[in-house]
Amino acid sequence: MKERIYTIPVNDAFSKECNCPLCELEDVTTRDLVNYYMGASMMESDVRMTTNEKGFCSEHLAALYNLQENRLALGLILHTHLDDVCKDINHKLSKAASPSAASSVAKKIFSSGGDIRPGLIKLAERIEKRVSDCVLCDRLEYTMDRYVDVILWQYFEESEFRHKFMAAKGFCLPHTALLLRGCSKYLSASQAASFAKSLTEIQNSSLEELCKDIEWFTLKFDYKNNDKPWGNSKDAVPRTIRKLHGRPDLKQ
């Protein structure tokens, strides 16, 4: 039996009228995590250890910043994280920028030979890793994997949920991939085949409908179709973007 606390948000997401229930789950989880890191947890030593080491990606930093109620908490988190980053890379950057970068000391830091360029690449990769790591992304990935496990369990164990799943309007492509990986990871071969069949039926139907809508959206710009109804195509562009990439922040 799966942890019942996980079934509540899953059932809530699949009860909504939406284009991807997993996007709904991801949005709720992201909001909860943003509130968590901007709340009292930021004073806990184990939390600060991970935020100092990994920091946040640009998307989640923006989400933390936009939660304007506690800019002080964000400032404290950023201060200790930046301090950790500086201790990690500052002396290496200084050596790279030094006029004596080809000195024996610099060679020891960047390269075992006379050419320091391979070492500079390593330094660039180190910097890129520091700015690409994100503690919130890690937590989000873990939680979404747990949700996929629950979805698969409910699909086979609860007929009511299976009907909800089959009635879904489809899923964005990133979450379609997540479900396919999940059924390969958590299900037997026969169960995986059964689930994948249902998933592909839902997806094929939703993609075919969306293709018609986005095509009609473009055709409506032909003067010959001025008086014809839009049907479901007025919002076909944002729906197509979200079908392809999930839930980017689109301006209305």
C-alpha positions as CSV (number, residue, x, y, z in Angstrom):
1,M,0.0,0.0,0.0
2,K,1.4,3.4,-1.0
3,E,1.6,6.3,1.5
4,R,-1.9,7.7,1.4
5,I,-0.7,11.2,1.8
6,Y,0.6,11.0,-1.8
7,T,-2.8,9.9,-3.2
8,I,-4.6,13.1,-2.1
9,P,-2.8,15.5,-4.5
10,V,-2.8,12.9,-7.2
11,N,-6.5,12.5,-7.1
12,D,-7.0,16.3,-6.9
13,A,-4.9,16.8,-10.0
14,F,-6.7,14.2,-12.0
15,S,-10.1,15.6,-10.9
16,K,-9.3,19.0,-12.5
17,E,-10.1,20.1,-16.0
18,C,-6.6,20.6,-17.3
19,N,-4.3,19.7,-20.2
20,C,-1.8,17.8,-18.0
21,P,-2.5,16.5,-14.5
22,L,1.2,16.1,-13.8
23,C,1.8,19.7,-14.6
24,E,-0.8,20.5,-11.9
25,L,1.0,18.3,-9.5
26,E,4.3,19.9,-10.4
27,D,2.9,23.4,-9.9
28,V,1.5,22.6,-6.4
29,T,4.8,20.8,-5.4
30,T,6.9,23.7,-6.6
31,R,4.8,26.2,-4.6
32,D,5.1,24.0,-1.5
33,L,8.8,23.8,-1.9
34,V,9.3,27.5,-2.5
35,N,7.3,28.2,0.8
36,Y,9.4,25.5,2.5
37,Y,12.7,27.0,1.6
38,M,11.6,30.5,2.4
39,G,10.1,29.5,5.7
40,A,11.6,28.4,9.1
41,S,13.5,25.6,7.4
42,M,16.1,28.1,6.1
43,M,17.4,28.3,9.7
44,E,18.0,24.6,9.9
45,S,21.6,23.6,9.6
46,D,21.0,20.6,7.2
47,V,18.9,22.7,4.9
48,R,21.4,25.5,4.8
49,M,24.2,23.0,4.1
50,T,22.4,21.8,0.9
51,T,21.4,25.3,-0.2
52,N,24.9,26.6,0.4
53,E,26.4,23.7,-1.7
54,K,23.8,23.5,-4.5
55,G,21.9,26.8,-4.6
56,F,19.0,27.2,-7.0
57,C,18.5,27.3,-10.8
58,S,17.4,30.6,-12.4
59,E,13.8,29.5,-12.7
60,H,13.5,28.6,-9.0
61,L,15.5,31.7,-7.9
62,A,12.9,33.8,-9.7
63,A,10.1,31.9,-7.9
64,L,11.8,32.5,-4.5
65,Y,12.4,36.2,-5.3
66,N,8.8,36.7,-6.4
67,L,7.6,35.5,-3.0
68,Q,8.1,39.0,-1.7
69,E,7.0,38.3,1.9
70,N,10.4,37.2,3.0
71,R,13.2,38.8,1.0
72,L,15.4,38.7,4.2
73,A,15.3,34.9,4.2
74,L,16.4,34.9,0.5
75,G,19.1,37.3,1.2
76,L,20.5,35.1,4.0
77,I,20.4,32.1,1.8
78,L,22.1,33.9,-1.1
79,H,24.8,35.3,1.2
80,T,26.0,32.0,2.5
81,H,25.6,30.3,-0.9
82,L,27.6,33.0,-2.6
83,D,30.2,32.7,0.1
84,D,30.5,29.0,-0.6
85,V,30.8,29.6,-4.4
86,C,33.5,32.2,-3.8
87,K,35.5,29.9,-1.7
88,D,35.2,27.2,-4.3
89,I,36.2,29.1,-7.4
90,N,37.7,32.5,-6.6
91,H,41.3,31.5,-6.2
92,K,41.1,29.5,-9.4
93,L,39.6,32.4,-11.3
94,S,42.4,34.7,-10.0
95,K,45.0,32.3,-11.2
96,A,43.4,32.0,-14.6
97,A,43.2,35.8,-15.0
98,S,46.8,36.4,-13.7
99,P,49.4,37.7,-16.2
100,S,51.5,34.8,-14.9
101,A,48.9,32.2,-15.7
102,A,51.6,30.2,-17.5
103,S,53.7,30.0,-14.3
104,S,54.5,26.7,-12.7
105,V,51.9,27.4,-9.9
106,A,49.1,28.0,-12.4
107,K,50.2,24.9,-14.4
108,K,49.8,22.8,-11.2
109,I,46.3,24.2,-10.7
110,F,45.1,23.9,-14.3
111,S,47.2,21.4,-16.1
112,S,49.9,18.8,-15.7
113,G,51.7,20.1,-18.8
114,G,52.6,23.4,-20.3
115,D,49.2,24.0,-21.9
116,I,46.7,25.4,-19.4
117,R,43.7,25.3,-21.7
118,P,42.4,21.9,-20.6
119,G,42.5,23.2,-17.1
120,L,40.5,26.3,-18.1
121,I,37.9,24.0,-19.6
122,K,37.7,22.1,-16.3
123,L,37.3,25.4,-14.5
124,A,34.5,26.4,-16.9
125,E,32.8,23.1,-16.3
126,R,33.1,23.6,-12.5
127,I,31.5,27.0,-12.7
128,E,28.7,25.7,-15.0
129,K,28.0,22.9,-12.5
130,R,27.8,25.4,-9.6
131,V,25.2,27.5,-11.5
132,S,23.2,24.5,-12.8
133,D,22.8,22.6,-9.5
134,C,19.4,23.3,-7.8
135,V,18.3,21.8,-4.5
136,L,14.7,22.6,-5.3
137,C,15.0,20.8,-8.7
138,D,16.3,17.7,-6.9
139,R,13.5,17.7,-4.4
140,L,10.9,18.3,-7.1
141,E,12.3,15.4,-9.2
142,Y,12.2,13.1,-6.2
143,T,8.6,14.0,-5.4
144,M,7.4,13.7,-8.9
145,D,8.9,10.3,-9.1
146,R,7.0,9.3,-6.0
147,Y,3.8,10.7,-7.6
148,V,4.4,8.6,-10.7
149,D,4.7,5.5,-8.5
150,V,1.4,6.3,-6.9
151,I,-0.3,7.0,-10.2
152,L,0.8,3.6,-11.5
153,W,-0.3,1.9,-8.3
154,Q,-3.7,3.5,-8.3
155,Y,-4.2,2.8,-12.0
156,F,-4.0,-0.9,-11.4
157,E,-5.5,-1.1,-7.9
158,E,-8.3,1.5,-7.9
159,S,-10.9,1.3,-10.7
160,E,-12.2,4.8,-9.9
161,F,-8.8,6.3,-10.4
162,R,-8.3,4.3,-13.6
163,H,-11.5,5.9,-15.0
164,K,-10.1,9.4,-14.1
165,F,-6.8,8.6,-15.8
166,M,-8.6,7.4,-19.0
167,A,-10.7,10.6,-19.0
168,A,-7.7,12.9,-18.9
169,K,-7.1,15.2,-21.8
170,G,-3.6,14.0,-22.2
171,F,-0.2,15.0,-20.8
172,C,2.6,17.3,-21.9
173,L,5.5,15.5,-23.6
174,P,8.0,15.9,-20.7
175,H,5.5,14.2,-18.3
176,T,4.6,11.6,-20.9
177,A,8.2,10.6,-20.9
178,L,8.2,10.6,-17.1
179,L,5.2,8.2,-17.1
180,L,6.9,5.9,-19.6
181,R,10.1,5.8,-17.6
182,G,8.0,5.2,-14.5
183,C,6.1,2.3,-15.9
184,S,9.4,0.7,-17.0
185,K,10.8,1.3,-13.5
186,Y,7.9,0.2,-11.3
187,L,5.8,-2.2,-13.3
188,S,6.1,-5.8,-14.5
189,A,6.5,-6.3,-18.3
190,S,2.8,-7.1,-18.7
191,Q,1.6,-4.2,-16.6
192,A,4.0,-1.8,-18.4
193,A,2.5,-2.9,-21.7
194,S,-1.0,-2.4,-20.5
195,F,-0.4,1.0,-19.0
196,A,1.7,2.2,-22.1
197,K,-1.2,1.1,-24.4
198,S,-3.7,3.3,-22.4
199,L,-1.2,6.2,-22.2
200,T,-0.5,6.2,-25.9
201,E,-4.2,6.0,-26.8
202,I,-4.8,9.1,-24.7
203,Q,-1.8,10.9,-26.1
204,N,-2.5,10.1,-29.7
205,S,-6.1,11.4,-29.4
206,S,-5.0,14.6,-27.7
207,L,-2.2,15.3,-30.1
208,E,-4.4,14.7,-33.2
209,E,-7.0,17.1,-31.8
210,L,-4.3,19.7,-31.0
211,C,-2.8,19.4,-34.4
212,K,-6.2,20.2,-35.9
213,D,-6.6,23.2,-33.6
214,I,-3.3,24.7,-34.3
215,E,-3.7,24.2,-38.0
216,W,-7.2,25.9,-37.9
217,F,-5.6,28.7,-35.9
218,T,-3.3,29.5,-38.8
219,L,-6.0,29.1,-41.4
220,K,-8.2,31.6,-39.6
221,F,-5.8,34.3,-40.7
222,D,-6.9,33.7,-44.3
223,Y,-9.5,36.3,-45.2
224,K,-11.7,33.5,-46.7
225,N,-12.2,32.1,-43.2
226,N,-13.0,35.3,-41.5
227,D,-16.6,34.4,-40.9
228,K,-16.0,30.8,-39.9
229,P,-16.0,29.9,-36.2
230,W,-12.8,29.6,-34.2
231,G,-13.9,26.4,-32.6
232,N,-11.3,25.4,-30.0
233,S,-8.4,27.0,-31.8
234,K,-8.2,30.5,-30.2
235,D,-5.8,29.3,-27.5
236,A,-4.1,26.7,-29.7
237,V,-0.7,28.4,-29.6
238,P,-0.2,28.4,-25.7
239,R,-1.7,24.9,-25.5
240,T,0.7,23.7,-28.1
241,I,3.7,25.2,-26.3
242,R,2.6,23.6,-23.0
243,K,2.0,20.3,-24.7
244,L,5.5,20.4,-26.0
245,H,7.3,21.8,-23.0
246,G,5.1,21.6,-19.9
247,R,4.2,24.8,-18.1
248,P,6.4,27.7,-19.2
249,D,5.4,31.1,-17.8
250,L,3.6,32.6,-20.8
251,K,2.4,36.3,-20.9
252,Q,-1.2,36.7,-21.7
